[in-house]
Amino acid sequence: MVRDAGLIYRDLHAHPELSGAEERTAARFAAALGEVGCQVTTGIGGHGLVGVLTNGPGPTVLIRAELDALPVAEETGLSYASTATGLDADGRSVPVMHACGHDLHMAAAVGAAAHLARTGDRWRGTVLVLGQPAEETLSGAAAMLDDGLYERFGRPDLVLAQHAAPLPAGMVAHGAGPMTAGSLTLDVTVTGRGGHAATPHLCVDPVVLAASIVVQLQTVVARQVSPAEQVVLTVGTLRAGRHPGVIADDATLGITIRALSDQTLDRVLRSVVRTIRASCEAAGSPRDPDVRVVSRTPAYQADPAATARVRAAHARAFGPERVAGWPPSLASEDFPLLVADGIPSSYWMLGTVGPGQWKAAAGASAAEKLGNLPTNHSSAFAPSVGLALPAGVEALVVAALTALGPIDPVDGAC
């Protein structure tokens, strides 16, 4: 089945789709889950789907995989590299690539479901395989929950997810405490007064205003956040105007804030809003800025009990030398929303770097090599599928079996 999962991986990798547009991806994932015995429901919270594998009474384990890809032009040189394009939020055509391993997550989930379907004499309960849309925009988990995910399929007893990471393929890594950051995404529009580029004194230039805001926001983390706290503030987009000879009427900024606690996120958000409003007032903007929270997700705190059980099971399956620790990261996920009300969960990192990639990476030490390997979201991100995918399948199966009830010996003999 790993071979079949590899074919699914290559197909998904070659045909990526942006957040919210995962129509083909969802159909391919749903078909693969159906082929291994799952009953599949589609159209949950957009293109989200759930495959259900029922094997008698017992616990319910949910395995989460993501559907969406990124607006990145692939430069891996792979024979199955993506040449796909899609439309971004502004309607522009952009290249699309699975640069974060979501294709690997889906293929591993299919492989795990197939293995569990074949070995139903060894466990009992229900497996839910979740295909979640729009993870990269941190909106898909909330959309599925709002569409009645747990009301329709039941509250799981354990939620599992893994994420591709630039570690040696065949390894897994577990965290203790915060693993991913809480994140806020803001869409900010500042208003100017447009006009002719030759008469800037008769206008309020929103481009200059936006540029000033970008610079001022850099001081929020540098001077308003304790050095002991981990916070990142990024202005990822700035859009304004359509002609170099015309001063625009407004400008729009896309901002992300990342921190390891909700309290810090809220405090930095207040500082950001205060800075934006003050800059608009100083520039003579004719209207208050429009600051809109597009998405928000909390930090993911590793579940101590579930993590300990899954990590021990991984150590037995892979050997302790292939199970590592994982430090807190300011990467963000909407996975925490799926377990926000205290559902037990385990989330780990899955190594993707093959021996050839490792050898070719510059550096004398392991730390130097890790620093020079292509990371998630890179145009050169290329998991070693032959090693990473079997490990991903096994990691999910082993983790699921920590909760799925074993068949009673008497029942098994009947």
C-alpha positions as a Markdown table, in Angstrom:
| # | Residue | x | y | z |
|---|---|---|---|---|
| 1 | Met | 0.0 | 0.0 | 0.0 |
| 2 | Val | 3.0 | 2.4 | 0.6 |
| 3 | Arg | 3.7 | 2.1 | -3.2 |
| 4 | Asp | 0.1 | 3.1 | -3.9 |
| 5 | Ala | 0.4 | 5.9 | -1.4 |
| 6 | Gly | 3.5 | 7.0 | -3.2 |
| 7 | Leu | 1.6 | 7.3 | -6.5 |
| 8 | Ile | -1.1 | 9.3 | -4.7 |
| 9 | Tyr | 1.6 | 11.6 | -3.3 |
| 10 | Arg | 3.1 | 12.3 | -6.7 |
| 11 | Asp | -0.3 | 13.0 | -8.2 |
| 12 | Leu | -1.2 | 15.4 | -5.4 |
| 13 | His | 2.2 | 17.1 | -5.6 |
| 14 | Ala | 1.8 | 17.6 | -9.3 |
| 15 | His | -1.6 | 19.1 | -9.0 |
| 16 | Pro | -1.6 | 21.5 | -6.0 |
| 17 | Glu | -4.4 | 24.0 | -5.3 |
| 18 | Leu | -4.6 | 27.1 | -3.2 |
| 19 | Ser | -6.5 | 27.5 | 0.1 |
| 20 | Gly | -10.2 | 27.4 | -0.5 |
| 21 | Ala | -9.8 | 26.1 | -4.0 |
| 22 | Glu | -8.9 | 22.5 | -3.3 |
| 23 | Glu | -11.6 | 20.9 | -5.4 |
| 24 | Arg | -9.5 | 18.4 | -7.3 |
| 25 | Thr | -7.3 | 17.7 | -4.3 |
| 26 | Ala | -10.4 | 16.9 | -2.1 |
| 27 | Ala | -11.8 | 14.7 | -4.8 |
| 28 | Arg | -8.6 | 12.7 | -5.2 |
| 29 | Phe | -8.1 | 12.3 | -1.5 |
| 30 | Ala | -11.8 | 11.3 | -1.1 |
| 31 | Ala | -11.5 | 8.7 | -3.8 |
| 32 | Ala | -8.3 | 7.2 | -2.3 |
| 33 | Leu | -9.9 | 6.9 | 1.1 |
| 34 | Gly | -13.0 | 5.3 | -0.5 |
| 35 | Glu | -10.8 | 2.8 | -2.2 |
| 36 | Val | -9.3 | 1.6 | 1.1 |
| 37 | Gly | -12.7 | 1.1 | 2.7 |
| 38 | Cys | -13.7 | 4.5 | 4.2 |
| 39 | Gln | -17.1 | 6.0 | 4.0 |
| 40 | Val | -16.5 | 9.5 | 2.8 |
| 41 | Thr | -18.5 | 12.7 | 3.3 |
| 42 | Thr | -17.4 | 15.7 | 1.3 |
| 43 | Gly | -18.2 | 19.5 | 1.3 |
| 44 | Ile | -17.6 | 20.1 | 5.0 |
| 45 | Gly | -16.7 | 23.7 | 5.7 |
| 46 | Gly | -15.8 | 24.2 | 2.0 |
| 47 | His | -13.8 | 21.4 | 0.4 |
| 48 | Gly | -13.3 | 19.6 | 3.7 |
| 49 | Leu | -14.0 | 15.9 | 4.0 |
| 50 | Val | -14.1 | 13.1 | 6.5 |
| 51 | Gly | -13.4 | 9.4 | 5.8 |
| 52 | Val | -14.9 | 7.0 | 8.4 |
| 53 | Leu | -13.5 | 3.6 | 9.0 |
| 54 | Thr | -15.7 | 1.7 | 11.6 |
| 55 | Asn | -14.6 | -1.5 | 13.2 |
| 56 | Gly | -17.0 | -2.2 | 16.0 |
| 57 | Pro | -17.6 | -0.4 | 19.3 |
| 58 | Gly | -14.6 | 1.4 | 20.8 |
| 59 | Pro | -12.7 | 4.7 | 20.9 |
| 60 | Thr | -12.7 | 7.2 | 18.0 |
| 61 | Val | -9.3 | 8.5 | 16.7 |
| 62 | Leu | -9.2 | 11.4 | 14.2 |
| 63 | Ile | -6.2 | 11.7 | 11.8 |
| 64 | Arg | -5.9 | 15.2 | 10.4 |
| 65 | Ala | -4.3 | 16.0 | 7.0 |
| 66 | Glu | -4.4 | 19.3 | 5.1 |
| 67 | Leu | -5.5 | 19.8 | 1.5 |
| 68 | Asp | -4.1 | 23.2 | 0.4 |
| 69 | Ala | -0.8 | 24.4 | -1.2 |
| 70 | Leu | 1.0 | 27.7 | -1.4 |
| 71 | Pro | 1.6 | 30.4 | -4.0 |
| 72 | Val | 5.2 | 29.4 | -4.7 |
| 73 | Ala | 6.9 | 28.6 | -8.0 |
| 74 | Glu | 8.5 | 25.1 | -7.6 |
| 75 | Glu | 12.2 | 24.8 | -8.3 |
| 76 | Thr | 12.9 | 21.3 | -7.2 |
| 77 | Gly | 13.6 | 19.8 | -10.6 |
| 78 | Leu | 11.5 | 16.7 | -9.8 |
| 79 | Ser | 9.9 | 14.8 | -12.6 |
| 80 | Tyr | 6.5 | 15.4 | -10.9 |
| 81 | Ala | 7.1 | 19.0 | -10.1 |
| 82 | Ser | 4.1 | 21.3 | -10.1 |
| 83 | Thr | 3.5 | 23.7 | -13.0 |
| 84 | Ala | 0.1 | 24.6 | -11.7 |
| 85 | Thr | -1.2 | 28.1 | -11.3 |
| 86 | Gly | -4.2 | 29.5 | -9.4 |
| 87 | Leu | -5.9 | 32.8 | -8.6 |
| 88 | Asp | -4.9 | 34.6 | -5.4 |
| 89 | Ala | -7.2 | 36.8 | -3.3 |
| 90 | Asp | -6.8 | 39.7 | -5.8 |
| 91 | Gly | -7.6 | 37.5 | -8.8 |
| 92 | Arg | -4.1 | 37.4 | -10.0 |
| 93 | Ser | -2.6 | 34.2 | -11.5 |
| 94 | Val | 0.1 | 32.8 | -9.3 |
| 95 | Pro | 2.2 | 29.6 | -9.4 |
| 96 | Val | 1.2 | 26.9 | -6.9 |
| 97 | Met | 3.3 | 24.4 | -5.1 |
| 98 | His | 3.0 | 21.9 | -2.2 |
| 99 | Ala | 5.9 | 23.5 | -0.4 |
| 100 | Cys | 4.8 | 22.6 | 3.1 |
| 101 | Gly | 4.3 | 18.8 | 2.9 |
| 102 | His | 0.5 | 18.7 | 2.9 |
| 103 | Asp | 0.7 | 16.2 | 0.0 |
| 104 | Leu | 2.9 | 14.0 | 2.2 |
| 105 | His | 0.4 | 14.3 | 5.0 |
| 106 | Met | -2.5 | 13.2 | 2.8 |
| 107 | Ala | -0.6 | 10.3 | 1.3 |
| 108 | Ala | 0.5 | 9.0 | 4.7 |
| 109 | Ala | -3.1 | 9.3 | 6.0 |
| 110 | Val | -4.3 | 7.2 | 3.1 |
| 111 | Gly | -1.6 | 4.6 | 3.8 |
| 112 | Ala | -2.5 | 4.5 | 7.5 |
| 113 | Ala | -6.2 | 4.0 | 6.7 |
| 114 | Ala | -5.4 | 1.2 | 4.3 |
| 115 | His | -3.2 | -0.5 | 6.9 |
| 116 | Leu | -5.9 | -0.2 | 9.6 |
| 117 | Ala | -8.5 | -1.5 | 7.2 |
| 118 | Arg | -6.4 | -4.6 | 6.5 |
| 119 | Thr | -5.7 | -5.3 | 10.1 |
| 120 | Gly | -9.1 | -4.9 | 11.6 |
| 121 | Asp | -8.6 | -8.1 | 13.6 |
| 122 | Arg | -6.1 | -6.2 | 15.8 |
| 123 | Trp | -8.1 | -3.2 | 16.9 |
| 124 | Arg | -11.6 | -1.9 | 17.4 |
| 125 | Gly | -13.2 | 1.5 | 17.3 |
| 126 | Thr | -13.6 | 4.2 | 14.7 |
| 127 | Val | -11.0 | 6.1 | 12.6 |
| 128 | Leu | -11.9 | 9.4 | 11.2 |
| 129 | Val | -9.5 | 10.7 | 8.5 |
| 130 | Leu | -10.0 | 14.5 | 8.1 |
| 131 | Gly | -9.1 | 16.3 | 4.9 |
| 132 | Gln | -8.9 | 19.9 | 6.0 |
| 133 | Pro | -9.0 | 22.8 | 3.6 |
| 134 | Ala | -7.4 | 26.3 | 4.0 |
| 135 | Glu | -4.8 | 25.5 | 6.6 |
| 136 | Glu | -2.3 | 28.0 | 5.2 |
| 137 | Thr | -4.9 | 30.8 | 5.7 |
| 138 | Leu | -5.7 | 29.4 | 9.2 |
| 139 | Ser | -9.4 | 29.3 | 8.4 |
| 140 | Gly | -10.2 | 25.7 | 7.4 |
| 141 | Ala | -10.4 | 24.1 | 10.8 |
| 142 | Ala | -12.8 | 26.8 | 12.1 |
| 143 | Ala | -14.9 | 26.4 | 8.9 |
| 144 | Met | -15.2 | 22.6 | 9.4 |
| 145 | Leu | -16.1 | 23.0 | 13.1 |
| 146 | Asp | -18.7 | 25.7 | 12.3 |
| 147 | Asp | -20.2 | 23.2 | 9.8 |
| 148 | Gly | -20.8 | 20.8 | 12.6 |
| 149 | Leu | -17.8 | 18.5 | 12.3 |
| 150 | Tyr | -18.0 | 17.0 | 15.8 |
| 151 | Glu | -21.8 | 17.1 | 15.9 |
| 152 | Arg | -22.0 | 15.1 | 12.7 |
| 153 | Phe | -19.1 | 12.6 | 13.3 |
| 154 | Gly | -18.8 | 12.5 | 17.1 |
| 155 | Arg | -16.3 | 14.0 | 19.4 |
| 156 | Pro | -13.0 | 12.0 | 19.0 |
| 157 | Asp | -11.2 | 10.5 | 21.9 |
| 158 | Leu | -7.8 | 11.3 | 20.4 |
| 159 | Val | -6.8 | 13.7 | 17.6 |
| 160 | Leu | -3.5 | 13.1 | 15.7 |
| 161 | Ala | -1.5 | 15.1 | 13.2 |
| 162 | Gln | 2.0 | 15.1 | 11.9 |
| 163 | His | 3.9 | 17.8 | 10.0 |
| 164 | Ala | 6.8 | 17.5 | 7.5 |
| 165 | Ala | 10.0 | 19.1 | 8.8 |
| 166 | Pro | 13.6 | 19.3 | 7.5 |
| 167 | Leu | 14.8 | 16.5 | 9.8 |
| 168 | Pro | 16.4 | 13.3 | 8.5 |
| 169 | Ala | 13.7 | 11.1 | 6.9 |
| 170 | Gly | 12.6 | 8.3 | 9.0 |
| 171 | Met | 12.7 | 10.4 | 12.2 |
| 172 | Val | 9.9 | 11.8 | 14.2 |
| 173 | Ala | 10.1 | 14.6 | 16.8 |
| 174 | His | 7.8 | 15.4 | 19.7 |
| 175 | Gly | 7.6 | 18.6 | 21.7 |
| 176 | Ala | 6.9 | 19.5 | 25.3 |
| 177 | Gly | 4.9 | 22.6 | 26.1 |
| 178 | Pro | 4.2 | 25.0 | 23.2 |
| 179 | Met | 4.9 | 23.5 | 19.8 |
| 180 | Thr | 3.4 | 26.0 | 17.4 |
| 181 | Ala | 2.6 | 29.7 | 17.9 |
| 182 | Gly | -0.7 | 31.4 | 18.2 |
| 183 | Ser | -1.3 | 33.7 | 15.2 |
| 184 | Leu | -3.3 | 36.7 | 14.2 |
| 185 | Thr | -3.7 | 37.7 | 10.6 |
| 186 | Leu | -4.9 | 41.3 | 10.0 |
| 187 | Asp | -6.1 | 43.0 | 6.9 |
| 188 | Val | -5.6 | 46.8 | 7.3 |
| 189 | Thr | -6.8 | 49.5 | 4.9 |
| 190 | Val | -5.6 | 53.0 | 5.3 |
| 191 | Thr | -7.3 | 55.9 | 3.4 |
| 192 | Gly | -5.6 | 58.8 | 1.7 |
| 193 | Arg | -6.8 | 61.4 | -0.8 |
| 194 | Gly | -5.8 | 60.6 | -4.3 |
| 195 | Gly | -4.7 | 62.9 | -7.1 |
| 196 | His | -2.0 | 63.8 | -9.5 |
| 197 | Ala | 1.6 | 62.7 | -8.8 |
| 198 | Ala | 2.7 | 66.3 | -9.7 |
| 199 | Thr | 0.6 | 67.8 | -6.9 |
| 200 | Pro | 1.3 | 65.7 | -3.8 |
| 201 | His | 0.7 | 68.7 | -1.5 |
| 202 | Leu | -3.0 | 68.5 | -2.5 |
| 203 | Cys | -3.2 | 64.8 | -1.6 |
| 204 | Val | -2.7 | 62.5 | 1.3 |
| 205 | Asp | -0.5 | 59.8 | -0.1 |
| 206 | Pro | -1.5 | 56.4 | 1.3 |
| 207 | Val | 1.6 | 54.7 | 0.0 |
| 208 | Val | 3.8 | 56.9 | 2.1 |
| 209 | Leu | 1.5 | 56.4 | 5.0 |
| 210 | Ala | 1.6 | 52.6 | 4.6 |
| 211 | Ala | 5.4 | 52.7 | 4.3 |
| 212 | Ser | 5.6 | 54.7 | 7.5 |
| 213 | Ile | 3.3 | 52.1 | 9.3 |
| 214 | Val | 5.6 | 49.3 | 8.1 |
| 215 | Val | 8.6 | 51.0 | 9.6 |
| 216 | Gln | 6.9 | 52.0 | 12.8 |
| 217 | Leu | 5.6 | 48.4 | 13.4 |
| 218 | Gln | 9.1 | 47.1 | 13.6 |
| 219 | Thr | 9.5 | 48.9 | 16.9 |
| 220 | Val | 6.5 | 47.1 | 18.4 |
| 221 | Val | 8.5 | 43.9 | 18.9 |
| 222 | Ala | 11.8 | 45.7 | 19.4 |
| 223 | Arg | 10.6 | 48.1 | 22.1 |
| 224 | Gln | 7.2 | 47.0 | 23.4 |
| 225 | Val | 7.8 | 43.3 | 23.9 |
| 226 | Ser | 10.0 | 41.7 | 26.5 |
| 227 | Pro | 13.1 | 40.1 | 25.1 |
| 228 | Ala | 12.1 | 37.0 | 27.0 |
| 229 | Glu | 9.0 | 36.5 | 24.9 |
| 230 | Gln | 9.1 | 35.0 | 21.4 |
| 231 | Val | 7.1 | 37.3 | 19.1 |
| 232 | Val | 7.2 | 37.8 | 15.3 |
| 233 | Leu | 5.4 | 40.6 | 13.5 |
| 234 | Thr | 5.5 | 40.5 | 9.7 |
| 235 | Val | 3.9 | 42.8 | 7.1 |
| 236 | Gly | 3.6 | 40.2 | 4.3 |
| 237 | Thr | 1.7 | 42.3 | 1.7 |
| 238 | Leu | 1.3 | 45.9 | 0.8 |
| 239 | Arg | -1.0 | 46.8 | -2.1 |
| 240 | Ala | -1.8 | 50.3 | -3.5 |
| 241 | Gly | -2.3 | 52.1 | -6.7 |
| 242 | Arg | -2.5 | 51.1 | -10.4 |
| 243 | His | -0.4 | 53.8 | -12.1 |
| 244 | Pro | 2.9 | 55.5 | -11.2 |
| 245 | Gly | 1.5 | 58.9 | -12.1 |
| 246 | Val | -1.5 | 58.7 | -9.8 |
| 247 | Ile | -1.6 | 59.0 | -6.0 |
| 248 | Ala | -3.9 | 56.2 | -4.9 |
| 249 | Asp | -6.9 | 56.6 | -2.6 |
| 250 | Asp | -6.0 | 53.9 | -0.2 |
| 251 | Ala | -3.5 | 51.2 | 0.6 |
| 252 | Thr | -3.9 | 47.7 | 2.1 |
| 253 | Leu | -1.5 | 45.9 | 4.4 |
| 254 | Gly | -1.5 | 42.2 | 5.3 |
| 255 | Ile | 0.0 | 41.6 | 8.7 |
| 256 | Thr | 0.7 | 38.6 | 10.8 |
| 257 | Ile | 1.5 | 38.5 | 14.5 |
| 258 | Arg | 2.8 | 35.3 | 16.1 |
| 259 | Ala | 3.4 | 34.5 | 19.8 |
| 260 | Leu | 3.4 | 31.6 | 22.2 |
| 261 | Ser | 0.5 | 32.9 | 24.3 |
| 262 | Asp | -2.9 | 34.5 | 23.8 |
| 263 | Gln | -2.1 | 37.2 | 26.3 |
| 264 | Thr | 1.0 | 38.3 | 24.3 |
| 265 | Leu | -1.0 | 38.2 | 21.0 |
| 266 | Asp | -3.7 | 40.4 | 22.5 |
| 267 | Arg | -1.1 | 42.9 | 23.9 |
| 268 | Val | 0.8 | 43.1 | 20.6 |
| 269 | Leu | -2.5 | 43.5 | 18.7 |
| 270 | Arg | -3.4 | 46.5 | 20.8 |
| 271 | Ser | 0.1 | 48.0 | 20.1 |
| 272 | Val | -0.3 | 47.4 | 16.4 |
| 273 | Val | -3.7 | 49.1 | 16.3 |
| 274 | Arg | -2.5 | 52.0 | 18.3 |
| 275 | Thr | 0.5 | 52.5 | 16.0 |
| 276 | Ile | -1.6 | 52.3 | 12.9 |
| 277 | Arg | -4.2 | 54.8 | 14.2 |
| 278 | Ala | -1.5 | 57.2 | 15.3 |
| 279 | Ser | 0.2 | 57.1 | 11.9 |
| 280 | Cys | -3.0 | 57.8 | 10.1 |
| 281 | Glu | -3.7 | 60.8 | 12.3 |
| 282 | Ala | -0.2 | 62.1 | 11.8 |
| 283 | Ala | -0.6 | 61.8 | 8.1 |
| 284 | Gly | -4.0 | 63.6 | 8.0 |
| 285 | Ser | -5.8 | 60.5 | 6.8 |
| 286 | Pro | -9.5 | 61.5 | 6.1 |
| 287 | Arg | -10.9 | 58.3 | 7.7 |
| 288 | Asp | -10.0 | 56.0 | 10.5 |
| 289 | Pro | -8.1 | 52.9 | 9.4 |
| 290 | Asp | -10.1 | 49.7 | 8.8 |
| 291 | Val | -8.4 | 47.0 | 10.9 |
| 292 | Arg | -9.9 | 43.5 | 10.4 |
| 293 | Val | -8.9 | 40.2 | 12.0 |
| 294 | Val | -9.0 | 37.7 | 9.1 |
| 295 | Ser | -8.0 | 34.7 | 11.2 |
| 296 | Arg | -6.8 | 33.7 | 14.6 |
| 297 | Thr | -5.5 | 30.5 | 16.0 |
| 298 | Pro | -4.1 | 29.7 | 19.5 |
| 299 | Ala | -0.7 | 28.2 | 20.2 |
| 300 | Tyr | -0.6 | 24.5 | 20.4 |
| 301 | Gln | 0.5 | 23.1 | 23.7 |
| 302 | Ala | 1.6 | 19.5 | 23.6 |
| 303 | Asp | -0.8 | 17.3 | 25.5 |
| 304 | Pro | 1.5 | 15.7 | 28.1 |
| 305 | Ala | -0.4 | 12.4 | 28.6 |
| 306 | Ala | -1.2 | 11.7 | 24.9 |
| 307 | Thr | 2.3 | 12.9 | 23.8 |
| 308 | Ala | 4.0 | 10.6 | 26.3 |
| 309 | Arg | 2.0 | 7.6 | 25.1 |
| 310 | Val | 2.5 | 8.3 | 21.4 |
| 311 | Arg | 6.2 | 9.1 | 21.9 |
| 312 | Ala | 6.8 | 5.9 | 23.8 |
| 313 | Ala | 5.0 | 3.9 | 21.0 |
| 314 | His | 7.1 | 5.6 | 18.4 |
| 315 | Ala | 10.3 | 4.8 | 20.3 |
| 316 | Arg | 9.2 | 1.1 | 20.4 |
| 317 | Ala | 8.4 | 1.1 | 16.7 |
| 318 | Phe | 11.3 | 3.1 | 15.3 |
| 319 | Gly | 13.9 | 2.8 | 18.0 |
| 320 | Pro | 14.8 | 5.6 | 20.4 |
| 321 | Glu | 17.5 | 7.0 | 18.2 |
| 322 | Arg | 14.9 | 7.9 | 15.6 |
| 323 | Val | 12.6 | 9.8 | 18.0 |
| 324 | Ala | 13.8 | 13.3 | 18.9 |
| 325 | Gly | 12.6 | 16.4 | 20.8 |
| 326 | Trp | 11.2 | 19.5 | 19.1 |
| 327 | Pro | 11.6 | 23.0 | 20.4 |
| 328 | Pro | 8.9 | 25.7 | 20.5 |
| 329 | Ser | 8.3 | 27.2 | 17.0 |
| 330 | Leu | 6.7 | 30.4 | 15.8 |
| 331 | Ala | 5.2 | 28.6 | 12.9 |
| 332 | Ser | 1.4 | 28.6 | 13.2 |
| 333 | Glu | -1.3 | 26.0 | 12.7 |
| 334 | Asp | -5.0 | 25.9 | 13.1 |
| 335 | Phe | -4.8 | 22.3 | 14.4 |
| 336 | Pro | -5.2 | 23.7 | 18.0 |
| 337 | Leu | -8.8 | 24.7 | 17.1 |
| 338 | Leu | -9.7 | 21.0 | 16.6 |
| 339 | Val | -8.7 | 20.2 | 20.2 |
| 340 | Ala | -9.6 | 23.5 | 21.8 |
| 341 | Asp | -12.1 | 22.1 | 24.3 |
| 342 | Gly | -9.7 | 19.6 | 25.8 |
| 343 | Ile | -9.7 | 16.7 | 23.4 |
| 344 | Pro | -6.6 | 14.6 | 23.9 |
| 345 | Ser | -4.1 | 15.1 | 21.0 |
| 346 | Ser | -0.7 | 14.3 | 19.8 |
| 347 | Tyr | 1.2 | 16.3 | 17.1 |
| 348 | Trp | 4.7 | 15.5 | 16.0 |
| 349 | Met | 7.2 | 16.4 | 13.3 |
| 350 | Leu | 8.0 | 14.0 | 10.5 |
| 351 | Gly | 11.5 | 14.1 | 8.9 |
| 352 | Thr | 11.8 | 14.5 | 5.2 |
| 353 | Val | 15.5 | 14.8 | 4.3 |
| 354 | Gly | 17.1 | 11.9 | 2.5 |
| 355 | Pro | 20.7 | 10.9 | 2.7 |
| 356 | Gly | 21.6 | 12.6 | -0.6 |
| 357 | Gln | 20.0 | 15.9 | 0.4 |
| 358 | Trp | 21.8 | 15.7 | 3.8 |
| 359 | Lys | 25.2 | 15.0 | 2.2 |
| 360 | Ala | 24.8 | 17.8 | -0.3 |
| 361 | Ala | 23.8 | 20.4 | 2.4 |
| 362 | Ala | 26.6 | 22.8 | 3.3 |
| 363 | Gly | 28.0 | 22.6 | 6.8 |
| 364 | Ala | 30.3 | 20.5 | 8.9 |
| 365 | Ser | 27.9 | 19.9 | 11.8 |
| 366 | Ala | 24.4 | 18.7 | 12.0 |
| 367 | Ala | 23.2 | 22.1 | 13.1 |
| 368 | Glu | 24.9 | 23.8 | 10.2 |
| 369 | Lys | 23.4 | 21.3 | 7.7 |
| 370 | Leu | 20.0 | 21.8 | 9.2 |
| 371 | Gly | 20.4 | 25.5 | 8.8 |
| 372 | Asn | 21.2 | 25.2 | 5.1 |
| 373 | Leu | 18.5 | 22.7 | 4.0 |
| 374 | Pro | 15.4 | 24.0 | 2.2 |
| 375 | Thr | 12.7 | 24.6 | 4.7 |
| 376 | Asn | 9.0 | 24.4 | 4.5 |
| 377 | His | 7.6 | 27.1 | 2.2 |
| 378 | Ser | 10.8 | 27.1 | 0.1 |
| 379 | Ser | 10.6 | 26.6 | -3.6 |
| 380 | Ala | 13.2 | 23.9 | -3.2 |
| 381 | Phe | 11.4 | 21.9 | -0.5 |
| 382 | Ala | 11.4 | 18.3 | -1.7 |
| 383 | Pro | 10.7 | 15.5 | 0.8 |
| 384 | Ser | 12.5 | 12.2 | 0.3 |
| 385 | Val | 9.3 | 10.3 | -0.4 |
| 386 | Gly | 10.7 | 6.8 | -0.4 |
| 387 | Leu | 11.9 | 7.2 | 3.2 |
| 388 | Ala | 9.5 | 9.9 | 4.7 |
| 389 | Leu | 6.2 | 8.3 | 3.5 |
| 390 | Pro | 6.6 | 4.8 | 5.0 |
| 391 | Ala | 7.7 | 6.5 | 8.2 |
| 392 | Gly | 4.7 | 8.8 | 8.1 |
| 393 | Val | 2.3 | 5.8 | 7.6 |
| 394 | Glu | 3.8 | 3.9 | 10.4 |
| 395 | Ala | 3.9 | 6.9 | 12.7 |
| 396 | Leu | 0.1 | 7.4 | 12.3 |
| 397 | Val | -0.8 | 3.7 | 12.6 |
| 398 | Val | 1.3 | 3.3 | 15.8 |
| 399 | Ala | -0.1 | 6.5 | 17.3 |
| 400 | Ala | -3.7 | 5.5 | 16.5 |
| 401 | Leu | -3.3 | 2.1 | 18.1 |
| 402 | Thr | -2.4 | 3.7 | 21.4 |
| 403 | Ala | -6.1 | 4.6 | 21.7 |
| 404 | Leu | -8.0 | 2.1 | 19.5 |
| 405 | Gly | -9.1 | -0.7 | 21.7 |
| 406 | Pro | -7.5 | -4.1 | 21.1 |
| 407 | Ile | -9.8 | -7.0 | 20.2 |
| 408 | Asp | -10.7 | -9.0 | 23.3 |
| 409 | Pro | -9.2 | -12.5 | 23.0 |
| 410 | Val | -12.6 | -14.2 | 23.5 |
| 411 | Asp | -14.2 | -11.9 | 20.9 |
| 412 | Gly | -11.3 | -12.5 | 18.5 |
| 413 | Ala | -11.8 | -16.3 | 18.8 |
| 414 | Cys | -15.5 | -16.2 | 17.8 |
